[in-house]
Amino acid sequence: MNVQIEESWKQRLQGEFDKPYFQQLTERVRQEYAATTCYPPGRLIFNAFNLCPFDEVKVVIIGQDPYHEPGQAHGLSFSVQDGVAFPPSLQNIFKEIEQDLGVPVPQSGNLERWARQGVLLLNATLTVRAHQANSHSLLGWREFTDAAIAALAREREHLVYMLWGGYARGKAYMIDRQRNLVLESVHPSPLSANRGGWFGQHQFSRCNEYLQQQGKEPIQW
C-alpha cells in the first residue's frame, strides 16, 4: 500500500502496511471519516512520524488517542493547535516543566517544537470520532503503533521513554532498560496527577541529563 508517511518510518513499517489488518484498518478509517466527523484531519494522521524521522528520535511520549473536540487534535499526543485552550493534561505537563526547569508556561500548546527536536509524540490510536474518546481504539491502530515502538526498541538505543499512566506503562516490556532510560509516572490528567505521582518527579530534567550524558542536545521544553 502507498501510505503517505515520512520515508525513514515507511522503510521500517512497510511490512505492517502490507498486512491484512492494516488494509482492514485503512478501509475502516476511510468509512469513519466519510460517515462522521473524525480527528485529526486526514492529512495529519501520521503527523507524529512526519515531524520526527526515525533516526532523529531522542524521546518517546506515548498517549492513548487524539483529543476529540473541534480544532484540538493534529496528530501529536498531548498537543493542540495554536490558539486552542490547553486541555487539563497539557496544563499539568506545562506546570511540571515550570516547576522542574523554571520554563514559563508557553502561550501555545502546539508541541511541534518538541517533535522537531526529536520527541516522538505518539498516540497508540491515531484517529477518533468527534466527542467520543477511544471510539477508534478497536480499529487496529494499536497493532500498528506497537510495531513502531518495537522498531525503535530493536534498532535504536539511548532513547528516553516517558511512560505516563497505566496504558503507556504497559508498553515498557518492549524496551530494554539497559540500553535506554525509562521514566514512568501516573498520567498527567487531573484525576491521576492530583492523587500524587505526577508533580515533583523531575522527569524533564532527568531526561535532559540523560541525553547530555549520551552526547545529545537536550530538549528545549
DRENPA-3360 file (N, C-alpha, C; in nm, 2 decimals, always signed):
BEGIN
1 = MNVQIEES = +0.08/-0.12/+0.00/+0.00/+0.00/+0.00/+0.09/+0.12/+0.00 ~ +0.04/+0.23/-0.07/+0.12/+0.35/-0.07/+0.07/+0.45/+0.03 ~ +0.12/+0.43/+0.15/+0.08/+0.52/+0.27/+0.17/+0.64/+0.27 ~ +0.11/+0.76/+0.28/+0.19/+0.88/+0.28/+0.25/+0.90/+0.42 ~ +0.37/+0.87/+0.44/+0.44/+0.88/+0.57/+0.59/+0.90/+0.55 ~ +0.65/+0.97/+0.64/+0.79/+1.00/+0.63/+0.87/+0.88/+0.59 ~ +0.97/+0.90/+0.50/+1.04/+0.79/+0.43/+1.11/+0.69/+0.53 ~ +1.18/+0.74/+0.63/+1.25/+0.65/+0.72/+1.16/+0.57/+0.80;
9 = WKQRLQGE = +1.04/+0.62/+0.83/+0.94/+0.54/+0.90/+0.88/+0.44/+0.80 ~ +0.86/+0.48/+0.68/+0.80/+0.40/+0.58/+0.88/+0.27/+0.56 ~ +1.01/+0.29/+0.56/+1.10/+0.18/+0.54/+1.08/+0.07/+0.65 ~ +1.07/+0.12/+0.78/+1.06/+0.03/+0.89/+0.92/-0.03/+0.90 ~ +0.82/+0.04/+0.85/+0.68/-0.01/+0.88/+0.61/-0.06/+0.75 ~ +0.68/-0.07/+0.64/+0.62/-0.12/+0.52/+0.56/-0.26/+0.53 ~ +0.63/-0.34/+0.61/+0.57/-0.47/+0.64/+0.44/-0.47/+0.70 ~ +0.41/-0.37/+0.79/+0.28/-0.35/+0.85/+0.18/-0.31/+0.75;
17 = FDKPYFQQ = +0.22/-0.22/+0.66/+0.12/-0.17/+0.56/+0.07/-0.28/+0.47 ~ +0.15/-0.39/+0.45/+0.12/-0.50/+0.36/+0.04/-0.61/+0.43 ~ +0.02/-0.59/+0.56/-0.06/-0.70/+0.63/-0.21/-0.68/+0.62 ~ -0.28/-0.79/+0.62/-0.43/-0.78/+0.61/-0.49/-0.68/+0.72 ~ -0.44/-0.68/+0.84/-0.50/-0.60/+0.94/-0.50/-0.45/+0.91 ~ -0.38/-0.41/+0.84/-0.37/-0.27/+0.81/-0.46/-0.23/+0.69 ~ -0.48/-0.32/+0.60/-0.57/-0.29/+0.49/-0.71/-0.28/+0.54 ~ -0.75/-0.37/+0.64/-0.88/-0.35/+0.70/-0.89/-0.22/+0.78;
25 = LTERVRQE = -0.78/-0.19/+0.85/-0.78/-0.07/+0.93/-0.80/+0.05/+0.84 ~ -0.73/+0.06/+0.73/-0.74/+0.17/+0.63/-0.88/+0.18/+0.58 ~ -0.95/+0.07/+0.55/-1.08/+0.08/+0.50/-1.18/+0.13/+0.61 ~ -1.16/+0.08/+0.73/-1.25/+0.12/+0.84/-1.23/+0.27/+0.87 ~ -1.11/+0.32/+0.86/-1.09/+0.46/+0.89/-1.15/+0.55/+0.78 ~ -1.14/+0.50/+0.65/-1.20/+0.58/+0.54/-1.35/+0.58/+0.56 ~ -1.41/+0.47/+0.60/-1.55/+0.47/+0.62/-1.60/+0.57/+0.73 ~ -1.52/+0.57/+0.84/-1.55/+0.65/+0.96/-1.54/+0.80/+0.91;
33 = YAATTCYP = -1.44/+0.84/+0.84/-1.42/+0.98/+0.80/-1.53/+1.02/+0.70 ~ -1.57/+0.92/+0.62/-1.68/+0.96/+0.53/-1.82/+0.97/+0.59 ~ -1.84/+0.90/+0.70/-1.97/+0.89/+0.76/-1.99/+0.99/+0.87 ~ -1.88/+1.04/+0.94/-1.90/+1.12/+1.05/-1.77/+1.21/+1.07 ~ -1.78/+1.31/+1.16/-1.66/+1.39/+1.19/-1.56/+1.31/+1.27 ~ -1.44/+1.31/+1.22/-1.33/+1.24/+1.29/-1.21/+1.34/+1.30 ~ -1.12/+1.31/+1.40/-1.00/+1.38/+1.42/-0.88/+1.29/+1.42 ~ -0.76/+1.34/+1.39/-0.73/+1.47/+1.33/-0.77/+1.47/+1.19;
41 = PGRLIFNA = -0.75/+1.59/+1.12/-0.77/+1.59/+0.97/-0.69/+1.48/+0.91 ~ -0.74/+1.42/+0.80/-0.67/+1.31/+0.74/-0.53/+1.33/+0.71 ~ -0.49/+1.45/+0.66/-0.35/+1.47/+0.62/-0.26/+1.47/+0.74 ~ -0.31/+1.48/+0.87/-0.23/+1.49/+0.99/-0.23/+1.36/+1.07 ~ -0.29/+1.25/+1.02/-0.30/+1.13/+1.09/-0.16/+1.08/+1.13 ~ -0.06/+1.09/+1.04/+0.08/+1.04/+1.06/+0.17/+1.15/+1.10 ~ +0.12/+1.26/+1.15/+0.20/+1.38/+1.18/+0.32/+1.35/+1.27 ~ +0.29/+1.27/+1.37/+0.40/+1.24/+1.47/+0.52/+1.18/+1.40;
49 = FNLCPFDE = +0.50/+1.09/+1.30/+0.61/+1.03/+1.23/+0.67/+1.13/+1.13 ~ +0.59/+1.21/+1.07/+0.64/+1.30/+0.97/+0.72/+1.41/+1.02 ~ +0.70/+1.46/+1.15/+0.77/+1.56/+1.21/+0.90/+1.51/+1.28 ~ +0.91/+1.38/+1.30/+1.02/+1.32/+1.38/+1.07/+1.20/+1.31 ~ +1.16/+1.21/+1.22/+1.21/+1.09/+1.15/+1.27/+0.99/+1.24 ~ +1.27/+0.86/+1.20/+1.32/+0.75/+1.28/+1.45/+0.78/+1.34 ~ +1.55/+0.82/+1.26/+1.69/+0.83/+1.31/+1.71/+0.96/+1.40 ~ +1.61/+1.04/+1.41/+1.62/+1.16/+1.48/+1.54/+1.15/+1.62;
57 = VKVVIIGQ = +1.48/+1.04/+1.64/+1.40/+1.03/+1.77/+1.50/+1.02/+1.89 ~ +1.48/+1.10/+1.99/+1.55/+1.10/+2.11/+1.47/+1.07/+2.23 ~ +1.34/+1.11/+2.22/+1.24/+1.09/+2.33/+1.11/+1.03/+2.28 ~ +1.05/+0.94/+2.35/+0.92/+0.89/+2.31/+0.82/+0.91/+2.42 ~ +0.71/+0.98/+2.38/+0.60/+1.01/+2.48/+0.47/+0.95/+2.42 ~ +0.42/+0.85/+2.49/+0.30/+0.77/+2.44/+0.17/+0.82/+2.50 ~ +0.08/+0.86/+2.41/-0.06/+0.89/+2.46/-0.15/+0.78/+2.41 ~ -0.28/+0.79/+2.45/-0.38/+0.69/+2.41/-0.45/+0.71/+2.28;
65 = DPYHEPGQ = -0.52/+0.82/+2.27/-0.58/+0.86/+2.14/-0.60/+1.01/+2.13 ~ -0.63/+1.06/+2.01/-0.64/+1.20/+1.99/-0.74/+1.27/+2.07 ~ -0.72/+1.40/+2.10/-0.83/+1.48/+2.15/-0.95/+1.48/+2.06 ~ -1.07/+1.49/+2.11/-1.19/+1.46/+2.03/-1.28/+1.58/+2.02 ~ -1.23/+1.70/+2.05/-1.31/+1.82/+2.03/-1.26/+1.90/+1.92 ~ -1.34/+1.99/+1.86/-1.30/+2.06/+1.74/-1.17/+2.14/+1.75 ~ -1.09/+2.13/+1.65/-0.97/+2.22/+1.65/-0.85/+2.18/+1.73 ~ -0.87/+2.07/+1.81/-0.76/+2.03/+1.90/-0.66/+1.94/+1.84;
73 = AHGLSFSV = -0.70/+1.82/+1.79/-0.60/+1.72/+1.75/-0.53/+1.76/+1.62 ~ -0.40/+1.73/+1.62/-0.33/+1.75/+1.49/-0.22/+1.64/+1.48 ~ -0.24/+1.53/+1.54/-0.15/+1.41/+1.51/-0.04/+1.40/+1.61 ~ -0.03/+1.48/+1.71/+0.08/+1.47/+1.81/+0.01/+1.44/+1.95 ~ +0.06/+1.35/+2.02/+0.00/+1.32/+2.15/+0.02/+1.44/+2.25 ~ -0.09/+1.47/+2.32/-0.09/+1.58/+2.42/-0.09/+1.72/+2.36 ~ -0.07/+1.73/+2.23/-0.05/+1.86/+2.17/-0.18/+1.91/+2.11 ~ -0.20/+2.05/+2.12/-0.32/+2.11/+2.05/-0.27/+2.21/+1.95;
81 = QDGVAFPP = -0.35/+2.25/+1.86/-0.31/+2.35/+1.76/-0.31/+2.49/+1.82 ~ -0.24/+2.58/+1.76/-0.22/+2.72/+1.80/-0.36/+2.78/+1.83 ~ -0.37/+2.85/+1.94/-0.49/+2.93/+1.97/-0.60/+2.85/+2.04 ~ -0.57/+2.72/+2.07/-0.67/+2.63/+2.13/-0.63/+2.62/+2.28 ~ -0.74/+2.63/+2.37/-0.72/+2.62/+2.51/-0.65/+2.49/+2.55 ~ -0.56/+2.50/+2.65/-0.49/+2.38/+2.69/-0.58/+2.28/+2.76 ~ -0.59/+2.16/+2.72/-0.67/+2.06/+2.79/-0.60/+2.04/+2.93 ~ -0.67/+1.98/+3.03/-0.62/+1.97/+3.16/-0.48/+1.89/+3.17;
89 = SLQNIFKE = -0.47/+1.78/+3.09/-0.34/+1.71/+3.10/-0.22/+1.79/+3.05 ~ -0.24/+1.87/+2.95/-0.14/+1.95/+2.90/-0.11/+2.07/+3.00 ~ -0.21/+2.12/+3.06/-0.18/+2.22/+3.17/-0.09/+2.16/+3.27 ~ -0.11/+2.04/+3.31/-0.03/+1.98/+3.42/+0.11/+1.95/+3.37 ~ +0.12/+1.91/+3.24/+0.26/+1.89/+3.18/+0.34/+2.02/+3.19 ~ +0.27/+2.13/+3.15/+0.34/+2.26/+3.15/+0.38/+2.30/+3.29 ~ +0.28/+2.28/+3.39/+0.31/+2.31/+3.53/+0.43/+2.24/+3.58 ~ +0.44/+2.11/+3.55/+0.56/+2.03/+3.59/+0.69/+2.08/+3.53;
97 = IEQDLGVP = +0.68/+2.11/+3.40/+0.80/+2.17/+3.34/+0.85/+2.30/+3.40 ~ +0.75/+2.38/+3.44/+0.78/+2.51/+3.50/+0.85/+2.48/+3.64 ~ +0.79/+2.39/+3.72/+0.85/+2.36/+3.85/+0.98/+2.29/+3.84 ~ +1.00/+2.21/+3.74/+1.12/+2.13/+3.72/+1.23/+2.21/+3.66 ~ +1.21/+2.29/+3.56/+1.31/+2.36/+3.48/+1.30/+2.51/+3.49 ~ +1.20/+2.56/+3.55/+1.18/+2.71/+3.55/+1.14/+2.77/+3.42 ~ +1.09/+2.68/+3.33/+1.05/+2.73/+3.20/+0.90/+2.78/+3.21 ~ +0.88/+2.91/+3.18/+0.74/+2.96/+3.19/+0.64/+2.88/+3.10;
105 = VPQSGNLE = +0.52/+2.88/+3.14/+0.41/+2.81/+3.06/+0.40/+2.89/+2.93 ~ +0.41/+2.82/+2.82/+0.41/+2.89/+2.69/+0.27/+2.94/+2.65 ~ +0.27/+3.03/+2.55/+0.14/+3.08/+2.50/+0.06/+2.98/+2.42 ~ +0.13/+2.89/+2.36/+0.07/+2.79/+2.27/+0.09/+2.65/+2.32 ~ -0.01/+2.56/+2.30/+0.00/+2.42/+2.34/+0.04/+2.34/+2.22 ~ +0.09/+2.40/+2.11/+0.13/+2.33/+1.99/+0.28/+2.27/+2.02 ~ +0.29/+2.14/+2.03/+0.42/+2.08/+2.06/+0.50/+2.04/+1.94 ~ +0.47/+2.10/+1.83/+0.55/+2.07/+1.71/+0.70/+2.11/+1.74;
113 = RWARQGVL = +0.72/+2.20/+1.82/+0.86/+2.25/+1.86/+0.93/+2.13/+1.93 ~ +0.86/+2.05/+2.00/+0.92/+1.93/+2.06/+0.95/+1.83/+1.96 ~ +0.85/+1.80/+1.87/+0.87/+1.70/+1.77/+0.99/+1.72/+1.68 ~ +1.01/+1.85/+1.65/+1.12/+1.89/+1.56/+1.26/+1.87/+1.63 ~ +1.26/+1.86/+1.76/+1.38/+1.84/+1.83/+1.41/+1.69/+1.86 ~ +1.31/+1.60/+1.82/+1.33/+1.46/+1.83/+1.24/+1.39/+1.94 ~ +1.13/+1.46/+1.97/+1.04/+1.40/+2.06/+0.92/+1.34/+1.98 ~ +0.91/+1.20/+1.98/+0.81/+1.13/+1.91/+0.68/+1.14/+2.00;
121 = LLNATLTV = +0.58/+1.21/+1.96/+0.46/+1.23/+2.04/+0.35/+1.14/+1.98 ~ +0.36/+1.01/+2.02/+0.28/+0.90/+1.95/+0.16/+0.86/+2.03 ~ +0.04/+0.88/+1.97/-0.08/+0.82/+2.03/-0.09/+0.67/+1.99 ~ -0.13/+0.59/+2.08/-0.15/+0.45/+2.05/-0.26/+0.43/+1.94 ~ -0.36/+0.51/+1.94/-0.46/+0.51/+1.84/-0.46/+0.64/+1.77 ~ -0.45/+0.64/+1.64/-0.42/+0.77/+1.57/-0.54/+0.84/+1.52 ~ -0.66/+0.79/+1.54/-0.78/+0.86/+1.50/-0.89/+0.85/+1.60 ~ -0.99/+0.93/+1.59/-1.10/+0.93/+1.69/-1.23/+1.00/+1.63;
129 = RAHQANSH = -1.35/+0.95/+1.67/-1.47/+1.02/+1.63/-1.48/+1.15/+1.72 ~ -1.54/+1.25/+1.66/-1.57/+1.37/+1.74/-1.65/+1.33/+1.87 ~ -1.61/+1.39/+1.98/-1.68/+1.38/+2.11/-1.69/+1.24/+2.17 ~ -1.61/+1.15/+2.11/-1.62/+1.01/+2.16/-1.48/+0.95/+2.18 ~ -1.43/+0.97/+2.30/-1.29/+0.92/+2.34/-1.29/+0.77/+2.32 ~ -1.17/+0.73/+2.27/-1.14/+0.59/+2.25/-1.23/+0.52/+2.15 ~ -1.31/+0.60/+2.07/-1.40/+0.54/+1.97/-1.34/+0.46/+1.86 ~ -1.21/+0.48/+1.83/-1.14/+0.41/+1.73/-1.03/+0.31/+1.79;
137 = SLLGWREF = -1.04/+0.28/+1.92/-0.94/+0.20/+1.98/-0.94/+0.06/+1.94 ~ -1.05/+0.01/+1.88/-1.05/-0.13/+1.84/-1.04/-0.15/+1.68 ~ -1.00/-0.04/+1.61/-0.99/-0.05/+1.47/-0.87/-0.12/+1.42 ~ -0.76/-0.13/+1.50/-0.64/-0.19/+1.46/-0.52/-0.10/+1.47 ~ -0.53/+0.02/+1.52/-0.42/+0.11/+1.53/-0.31/+0.07/+1.62 ~ -0.36/+0.00/+1.73/-0.26/-0.03/+1.84/-0.16/-0.13/+1.79 ~ -0.20/-0.22/+1.70/-0.10/-0.32/+1.64/+0.00/-0.24/+1.56 ~ -0.04/-0.14/+1.49/+0.05/-0.06/+1.41/+0.14/+0.02/+1.49;
145 = TDAAIAAL = +0.09/+0.09/+1.59/+0.18/+0.18/+1.67/+0.27/+0.10/+1.76 ~ +0.23/-0.02/+1.81/+0.32/-0.11/+1.88/+0.43/-0.15/+1.79 ~ +0.41/-0.17/+1.66/+0.51/-0.21/+1.57/+0.62/-0.09/+1.55 ~ +0.57/+0.03/+1.56/+0.66/+0.14/+1.56/+0.75/+0.15/+1.68 ~ +0.69/+0.13/+1.80/+0.77/+0.12/+1.92/+0.87/+0.01/+1.92 ~ +0.82/-0.11/+1.87/+0.91/-0.22/+1.86/+1.03/-0.20/+1.77 ~ +1.01/-0.12/+1.66/+1.12/-0.09/+1.56/+1.22/+0.00/+1.63 ~ +1.17/+0.09/+1.71/+1.27/+0.18/+1.78/+1.34/+0.10/+1.89;
153 = AREREHLV = +1.27/+0.01/+1.96/+1.34/-0.07/+2.06/+1.44/-0.17/+2.00 ~ +1.42/-0.21/+1.88/+1.51/-0.30/+1.81/+1.63/-0.24/+1.75 ~ +1.61/-0.12/+1.69/+1.72/-0.06/+1.62/+1.79/+0.06/+1.68 ~ +1.72/+0.12/+1.78/+1.78/+0.24/+1.84/+1.81/+0.21/+1.99 ~ +1.90/+0.29/+2.04/+1.94/+0.28/+2.19/+1.96/+0.42/+2.24 ~ +1.97/+0.43/+2.37/+2.00/+0.56/+2.44/+1.88/+0.66/+2.41 ~ +1.76/+0.60/+2.41/+1.64/+0.69/+2.40/+1.58/+0.71/+2.54 ~ +1.50/+0.81/+2.55/+1.42/+0.83/+2.67/+1.28/+0.80/+2.64;
161 = YMLWGGYA = +1.22/+0.70/+2.72/+1.08/+0.67/+2.70/+1.01/+0.72/+2.82 ~ +0.91/+0.81/+2.80/+0.84/+0.87/+2.91/+0.70/+0.81/+2.91 ~ +0.67/+0.72/+3.00/+0.55/+0.64/+3.00/+0.46/+0.69/+3.12 ~ +0.35/+0.76/+3.08/+0.26/+0.82/+3.17/+0.13/+0.75/+3.18 ~ +0.10/+0.69/+3.29/-0.03/+0.62/+3.31/-0.02/+0.48/+3.28 ~ -0.12/+0.40/+3.32/-0.12/+0.26/+3.31/-0.11/+0.21/+3.17 ~ -0.17/+0.27/+3.07/-0.17/+0.22/+2.94/-0.03/+0.24/+2.88 ~ +0.03/+0.35/+2.89/+0.17/+0.37/+2.84/+0.27/+0.28/+2.91;
169 = RGKAYMID = +0.25/+0.27/+3.04/+0.35/+0.19/+3.11/+0.34/+0.04/+3.07 ~ +0.22/+0.00/+3.02/+0.21/-0.13/+2.97/+0.30/-0.16/+2.85 ~ +0.36/-0.06/+2.79/+0.45/-0.08/+2.67/+0.59/-0.10/+2.72 ~ +0.62/-0.09/+2.85/+0.75/-0.10/+2.90/+0.82/-0.23/+2.87 ~ +0.74/-0.34/+2.85/+0.80/-0.47/+2.83/+0.88/-0.48/+2.70 ~ +0.85/-0.39/+2.61/+0.92/-0.38/+2.48/+1.06/-0.32/+2.48 ~ +1.08/-0.25/+2.59/+1.20/-0.16/+2.60/+1.31/-0.22/+2.68 ~ +1.43/-0.22/+2.63/+1.55/-0.27/+2.71/+1.60/-0.15/+2.80;
177 = RQRNLVLE = +1.58/-0.17/+2.93/+1.62/-0.07/+3.02/+1.77/-0.05/+3.04 ~ +1.84/-0.15/+2.99/+1.99/-0.15/+3.00/+2.04/-0.05/+2.89 ~ +1.96/-0.03/+2.79/+2.01/+0.05/+2.67/+1.94/+0.18/+2.66 ~ +1.84/+0.20/+2.74/+1.75/+0.32/+2.73/+1.71/+0.37/+2.87 ~ +1.67/+0.49/+2.88/+1.61/+0.54/+3.01/+1.46/+0.54/+3.00 ~ +1.40/+0.47/+3.10/+1.25/+0.46/+3.10/+1.20/+0.54/+3.23 ~ +1.13/+0.64/+3.20/+1.07/+0.72/+3.31/+0.92/+0.70/+3.32 ~ +0.88/+0.64/+3.43/+0.73/+0.61/+3.44/+0.67/+0.69/+3.55;
185 = SVHPSPLS = +0.54/+0.73/+3.53/+0.47/+0.80/+3.63/+0.32/+0.78/+3.60 ~ +0.24/+0.84/+3.69/+0.10/+0.84/+3.67/+0.07/+0.93/+3.55 ~ -0.05/+0.93/+3.50/-0.09/+1.01/+3.39/-0.10/+1.16/+3.43 ~ -0.07/+1.25/+3.35/-0.09/+1.39/+3.39/-0.23/+1.45/+3.40 ~ -0.33/+1.36/+3.37/-0.47/+1.41/+3.38/-0.50/+1.44/+3.53 ~ -0.58/+1.54/+3.56/-0.61/+1.58/+3.70/-0.65/+1.47/+3.78 ~ -0.73/+1.37/+3.73/-0.78/+1.26/+3.81/-0.66/+1.18/+3.87 ~ -0.56/+1.16/+3.79/-0.44/+1.09/+3.84/-0.34/+1.18/+3.91;
193 = ANRGGWFG = -0.31/+1.29/+3.84/-0.20/+1.38/+3.89/-0.23/+1.43/+4.03 ~ -0.35/+1.46/+4.06/-0.39/+1.52/+4.19/-0.38/+1.42/+4.30 ~ -0.37/+1.29/+4.27/-0.35/+1.19/+4.37/-0.21/+1.17/+4.41 ~ -0.12/+1.23/+4.33/+0.02/+1.22/+4.36/+0.09/+1.13/+4.26 ~ +0.22/+1.16/+4.24/+0.30/+1.08/+4.15/+0.32/+1.14/+4.01 ~ +0.27/+1.26/+3.99/+0.30/+1.33/+3.87/+0.39/+1.45/+3.90 ~ +0.35/+1.54/+3.98/+0.43/+1.66/+4.02/+0.55/+1.62/+4.10 ~ +0.66/+1.69/+4.07/+0.78/+1.67/+4.15/+0.86/+1.55/+4.11;
201 = QHQFSRCN = +0.83/+1.49/+4.00/+0.91/+1.37/+3.95/+1.04/+1.41/+3.87 ~ +1.04/+1.54/+3.83/+1.16/+1.59/+3.76/+1.20/+1.51/+3.64 ~ +1.09/+1.47/+3.57/+1.12/+1.38/+3.45/+1.19/+1.46/+3.34 ~ +1.16/+1.59/+3.33/+1.21/+1.66/+3.21/+1.36/+1.70/+3.23 ~ +1.39/+1.73/+3.35/+1.54/+1.75/+3.38/+1.61/+1.62/+3.38 ~ +1.55/+1.51/+3.43/+1.62/+1.38/+3.42/+1.64/+1.33/+3.28 ~ +1.54/+1.36/+3.19/+1.55/+1.33/+3.05/+1.67/+1.40/+2.99 ~ +1.68/+1.53/+3.02/+1.78/+1.61/+2.96/+1.92/+1.57/+3.01;
209 = EYLQQQGK = +1.93/+1.54/+3.13/+2.06/+1.50/+3.19/+2.11/+1.37/+3.12 ~ +2.01/+1.28/+3.10/+2.05/+1.15/+3.03/+2.09/+1.18/+2.88 ~ +2.02/+1.26/+2.81/+2.06/+1.29/+2.68/+2.20/+1.35/+2.67 ~ +2.22/+1.44/+2.76/+2.36/+1.51/+2.76/+2.47/+1.41/+2.79 ~ +2.44/+1.31/+2.88/+2.53/+1.20/+2.91/+2.56/+1.12/+2.79 ~ +2.47/+1.11/+2.70/+2.48/+1.04/+2.57/+2.54/+1.13/+2.46 ~ +2.58/+1.25/+2.49/+2.63/+1.34/+2.39/+2.53/+1.40/+2.30 ~ +2.40/+1.40/+2.34/+2.30/+1.46/+2.26/+2.25/+1.59/+2.32;
217 = EPIQW = +2.20/+1.67/+2.23/+2.14/+1.80/+2.27/+2.02/+1.78/+2.36 ~ +2.01/+1.85/+2.47/+1.89/+1.84/+2.55/+1.77/+1.90/+2.48 ~ +1.65/+1.86/+2.52/+1.53/+1.92/+2.46/+1.49/+2.05/+2.53 ~ +1.46/+2.15/+2.44/+1.41/+2.28/+2.49/+1.26/+2.27/+2.52 ~ +1.23/+2.22/+2.64/+1.09/+2.20/+2.67/+1.02/+2.33/+2.68;
% end
